[in-house]
Amino acid sequence: EVPLFNLINGKYEEVGKLRHSDYRVMIPIGLTVESFSPFSSFSKNLPQVKPLVGQYSFVSISIDDLFVLRRMLPTPGVFAHYMEVRQAIAGIKQGLLFDEFDHLGAYLTKNRFDQDIIDQSKDENASLVIYNGMSDVVDSAFASEQWETSSKPTQEFPEVVLKVLSALDISREPGWLSVDSLIRDFGEEARNNFAKYLTDLDKTIEQHPARYFAFGGEANPILVWMQNSKYEVEWEKVNHKASVVAISIKVENLIGVLLKVGKRGVYEAAQPLKINVPVEQTKENMLIFEDAKRMNQQIKSRADHAVKGKLEPKQKRKVGRNASCPCGSGKKYKRCHGL
């Protein structure tokens, strides 16, 4: 539980509690009437806010900032994801951005720029990483007198990935923001690779009751179950395959989504999957573990073949630790096969 405090007669008094298990993300926000850039930048170092936030990083936003965020981040999914990144930045002492528009501009152009700051501070042994001038992309969106009707800057997603995000937003089943956030975490290469998987299965889903794939490797993977809407969902089969995938890639928690695919590849609905991951093998789940072993061997063989084929066609070449991994995951080599 997270205690809530109020300042009464110069002292912080507990006025309530929030159960962490009831929420996926907790983001304490200090809402100000006017933009107060120094407070937004340095509030992470203020001892006065520690009783309010505990282990949760504090974010300061003005009412004017919210107006801009509402225009640039129009859906609950993208706004929630931005706030997750924003909170992550607030918790990085080495990172410094001067105002909310710098944060927003960095998000629109770099997505998970909190990871970039962490990498820079570690790789270059920097005590301070300053992102300045990132607000240019936001400022330019309001430069014209027709700013209300002009196009606004957004992150780029392949069309088929936007279809998934749209289906999640329309359905809004419990847990949908977890799936939405995971997909938005993907970098450009991972988004394109994810789109390729979706497109390949789209081509054949009309000939099958269902198709599925796992994407992302061992770090934050996602299971996508594409269900032909002409057929009833076989939940026993879905749960079995999902458990097999989770065991084969050795994760305790696996995020999944079931996409109902209609005529001409329309994603009619998106339902998050609650996946049960068996802790140990028993007589009842023996088949799951046996299938997982076979799947794990297939995944390893394909991954090794992909890396070998791309690294050693004719000449061996060394992959930089900060370069994209040749396996196509979209992650940096040091965070994937370079571990």
N, C-alpha and C positions, 0 to 999 in steps of 0.2 A: 504494500500500500504506500501511496505517496501523500504525505500530509500537505494540507493547504493552510497557509498562514495569512493573517491580516495584521497590519501595524496598528496597534491600539495603545494610545497614551505612551508612545515611544518604544513599545515593546511588541515583538512578534508573538501573536497568540494563535494557536492552532484552532481553525474553524471548521475543519472537515478533512476527509480523506478520499482519495481516488484509488481504486484497485487497478493495478497495472494490467492484470489479466483481462480486464474488460476492454482494453484499448490496445491497438497495434502500435501506435506511436503516441507519445506525449510530448507536446511542444509548448512550454510556457512562453507566452508572448506579452511583452510590454507595449501596449497600444498608446501612442502619444498623439496629441492634437496636431502638432507640427513636426516636420522632419527634424530629428536631432541626431545628426550624423555621428558626432563623437560618442554619444551613448550607444548607438547601434554598433559602432566599431569596437568599443572597449568595455562593453558591459560584461563580457566574459571574464574580465579581471576584477570586477567590482565585488568586494567581499560582502557588500550590503545585500546582494541578491542571492547569496548562497542559501540562506534559510528558506527562500521561496522555491528554489529549484532542485536542491539536493544534487542528484547525479544527472539531471536533465538540463542540457544547455539552454541558455536563455536567449530569446530573440526579441529585438526591439523593432517595431514597425509603426509608422505613422498612418493616420487616416488617409492622407494624400497618397502614400505608398500603396495602400489597399486599392485605391481607385485604379492605379496603373496595373497592379497585379491582376485585378479583375479583368482588365482588357487583354493583357498579354497571356494570361493563364485562364482561359474561359471555362474549363471543365473541372469538376472536383478531382479527377484523377491527376491531371497535370499540376493543379495547385497543391495537392497533398504531396506529390513527389518533390515539387520545388521546396516545400517547407521542410521535408526530410533532409534535403541537401543543405538547405539554409541552416538547419539546426546542427548538422554535422560541421559546417564551417564555424558556427558559433563556438563549438567545442575544441577547435584547433587553435591553440595559442600562437602558433607560428604564422597563421594566416591573417592577413589584414586587407579588408576591402572597406572603402570609406563610406559608402552609403548603400541604400537598398537597390538603387538602379545599377550599381556596379555588380552586386550579387545577381540581380536578374539578368543583366547582360552576359555575365560569365556563364550562367545556367543555360541561356539560350544558345550560346556559341560553343560551350564546352561540355554541357550536361553535368557529369559528376566531377566538377572541378575541385571538389574537396579531395578526391583521390590524387589529382594532379599536384595539389599543394603538399599533401603528405609525401608523395614521391619526391618532389623537389627538395623538401626540407631534409629528407633522408639521404638522397643521392648526392646532394650538394652540401650536406651538413650545414644547412642554413638555419639560423635562429629566427629569421623573419622573411616571409614571402609576401610581397605586396602586389596585388592585382589592381592596377590603376588604368583608367580610361576604358573600362569594360562597359560603361554606361552608354557609349556612343551608339550602339545598336538600338538602345531604348530611346535615346534623345532624338534620333533621326526619324523614329516612328511618329513623333509629334511635331516635326519641323514644318510640315505642310499645313496650310489653312484647312485642307480637306482631311485632316488626320482621323476624323471620326469614321470616314468611309474608306480610307486608304487601307491597303493590306498591312498587316502587322508581322513582325518577325516571329518565327516559330522554329522549333527543332524539326529536322527533316526525318520522316519515317517513310519506308516503302508503303505503297498503297495497301497491300494485304495486311501489314501490321496495323495500320490505322483501322482496318476493318475489325481486327480483334479488339483494339482499344475501344472502338465505338460500341461493339457488342457488349463489352463489359460495362460501359457507362450506361447503356440502355437497360440492361438486365439488373445491374446493381444487386446481385445476390450477395448474401453475407460472405465476407472474405474477398470481395472483388478488388478492393484497393491493394491487397497484397500482391495479387497477380499483375495488376496494372503497374504497380511500382517496380516489380521485378523486370517487366518488359521495358519500361522507361529507363532502367539502369543500363541497358545494353548500349554500347558504343556503336559507331557507324557500321563497322565491319560486322559486328554481331547482329545488328538489326537486319543487314542485308542477308546474312546467312540464315537467320531465323525466317526471313521472308521466303527464301529459297525452299526451305523445308515445307512451309505452308503451301506454297505454290505447287510444289511437286505432288503433294497429297491431294490438293484441290483437283488436280487433273484426273484422279482415279477414284475419288470418293463416291461418285455416282455408281460405280460398279461394286462397291463394298458397303456392308452395314456400318463399318467403322474403320478408321485408321488412327495410328498414334505414333508419337515420337517424343524422345527426351532431348532437351537441348541445354547446353551450358556446362557440361562436364560435371566435375565434383563440386565446383564452387557455385552455389546458388542456382541449381538446375531447375528447369521447369518441364513438367510433363503436359503435353497437349494431346487431348483425345478428341478427334474429329468424328462426330457422330452424324451419319446420314439421317436426316430428319424423317425419311420414309420408314425407318425402322425404330422399334422400341429400344431403349437403352438397356443393355444387359449389365446391370450394376455389379453382379457377382464377378463377371469377366473384367469389368473396369477396375474394380478393387484389387483383383488378383494381379493383373498386369501392372497396376500402379505400385503395388507392394514389391513386385519383382524388380521393377526399375529402381526403386529406392534402395533395395538391398544390393543390387548389382553395382551401383555407383557409390555405395557405402555412405549414405547420408541418413541422419536421424530425422530430418524434416524435409519433405519434398512438396513444393508448391505445384498444384496441377489445375488445369482448366479444361472443361468439356465444352467444345464448340458444336452447336447444332447447325449443320450445313444444309441449306435448302437448295432450291433450283438455281442453276447458273452460279453456284458457289457463294450464295448469299449467307452470311453468318447471322442466323436468326436469333441466337441467344448464346450467352457465355456464362457457364456455371462453374465457380471454383470447386475443386475437388478436395475433400478431406481425406488424406491418404494415411492409412494405417501401416506403420512400419514395424513388423515383428522384431522383438529384441533378441530372441533366441529360437533355435529350431526345435520344433516338437513334431509329434506324429501328425498332428492336425495340419501343420503348415509346411510339411516336408517338401511338398511339390513346389511351393513358392521358392524355397531356398534352392532346389535343384534347377528350376527355371532361371533363377537369378545367376547361378553359377555359369550356366550356358550363355546367358546374355552378356555377362561380364567378360567372358572370353571373346565373344564377338565384338564387343565395344573396344576392348584392348587391341584386338587384331586390326580393326579398322583405323583406330587412332594411330597406332604404330606405323601402319602402311601409309597413312596420309602424311605423317611427319617425314618418314623415310623417303617417300616419293617426291616431296617438295624440297627436302634438304639435300638429297643425294641423287639427282637425276644424272648428272655427268660430273659435276664438281661439287665437293663439299663446300658449304659456306657457313660461316659462323653467324648466328642470329644474336643481335644485341638484346640485352635484358629488357630494354624499354621498347623494343620493336614488337609488332603484332606477332602472336604465335602462329607458326605455319599451319597448325591443325585447323585453323578457321574459326576458333571459338570467339574471336573478337577481343580476347584479353591480351594483355602484355605477356611476352614470353616468360618473364620472371614470375608471373602469377599463374602460369599454366604448366606447360611441359618443361619449363626451365626451373621448376622447384627442386 
